[in-house]
Amino acid sequence: MDKSSTIFGNPISPGIVQKAERQKKAYIKKFGDDTKKEFVLLSRRVESLEPLGIEQLMVQDASAEIGGDWKKSDLASDPNALVVGNIRMGFGHYRISMAIASAARAMGKNPYWFDLHSFKDTTGGKIIAHLNSLYSLGSRLSQKYALFNSLYWEPLNSEGFRKLSYNAADQNMWQPMYGPPKRLFTAVWNGW
């Protein structure tokens, strides 16, 4: 399914769509393709987050044995479930997601922590780890070299990442790892 030709109803130019397709092919070549793989959604309580009542979510190959304190998650059976999506690429993302989970709990919801960066064995997890390493490198360079920061890094972060055309490749790469229930509330935060 094409997810990059329109984003939130906004048309994206054919050139940007082609670029997104090339990027997707390059990532699949580098990190593999698990779109045909069947995953199961697991959850567990997190002791350090017990005051917030957060359960952590994880995906696992459906053929693998469930280990530790993980259990199959049935989000559809929890009428108060609220999935808090997070990519944990820096503390800003983490803090905002934690605030959303805290507010959800205060409103009587049961927050489930969906941290894509923790899915190390999935194609998406590998891509996020790769992008995180690039972002960390750029961040370190921006602190070391003022010219790099003012001419490249700051404009990229303040304007570049906000463009819908920049996000076309991200939209095209996303492959659902599980089929969420249709009536599931989800809060996904990627603040910059």
C-alpha positions, 0 to 999 in steps of 0.5 A, spaced: 500 500 500 502 506 498 503 511 504 507 516 501 503 519 495 499 523 500 500 525 507 494 527 512 490 528 505 496 533 502 499 530 495 506 529 495 510 530 488 511 524 484 519 525 485 519 525 492 514 519 492 520 515 488 525 518 492 521 514 498 521 508 494 528 508 493 529 509 500 525 503 502 529 499 497 535 501 500 533 500 507 530 493 506 537 491 502 541 493 508 536 491 514 532 485 511 524 485 510 520 482 515 513 484 512 511 477 511 513 475 518 508 474 523 509 477 530 505 476 536 504 482 541 507 481 548 506 485 555 509 486 562 509 490 568 515 494 569 517 495 576 520 502 575 514 505 572 509 501 577 506 508 580 504 509 573 501 502 572 505 502 565 505 495 561 511 495 556 509 492 549 514 488 545 513 484 539 516 477 538 516 472 532 510 468 533 514 462 532 519 463 538 517 461 545 515 467 550 520 467 556 521 471 562 515 475 565 512 477 558 505 474 556 501 475 550 497 482 550 490 482 548 489 490 548 482 489 545 479 486 552 482 492 556 476 498 555 481 503 558 487 501 554 491 507 551 498 505 547 503 510 548 508 510 542 515 512 543 521 512 539 526 514 544 531 517 540 533 522 545 530 524 552 525 529 549 521 524 546 522 519 552 519 525 557 513 527 553 511 520 552 512 519 560 508 525 561 502 522 556 502 516 560 502 519 566 496 523 564 492 517 561 493 514 568 490 520 572 484 520 567 483 512 568 486 509 562 491 503 562 497 506 559 501 501 554 508 503 553 510 502 545 517 503 544 519 502 537 527 503 539 526 496 543 524 492 537 531 490 536 530 484 531 525 487 527 526 491 520 523 497 523 527 497 530 534 496 526 532 502 522 530 506 528 537 504 531 541 506 525 537 513 524 538 514 532 546 513 531 546 518 525 542 523 529 547 522 535 553 523 530 549 530 527 548 532 534 555 531 537 558 534 531 553 540 532 556 541 539 563 541 536 563 545 530 559 552 530 559 552 522 556 545 521 551 547 527 548 554 524 549 552 516 546 545 517 544 542 523 540 547 526 536 548 519 535 541 518 532 540 525 528 547 525 525 546 518 527 540 514 524 535 519 517 538 519 516 538 512 511 533 509 516 531 503 521 529 508 516 524 512 514 521 505 520 516 506 518 514 513 510 513 511 512 509 506 517 504 511 512 503 516 509 496 516 504 494 521 507 489 526 501 487 529 493 489 527 491 493 533 484 493 535 480 498 531 477 501 537 484 502 541 486 509 543 493 511 541 498 517 543 504 517 539 509 523 540 515 525 536 516 532 539 522 536 536 
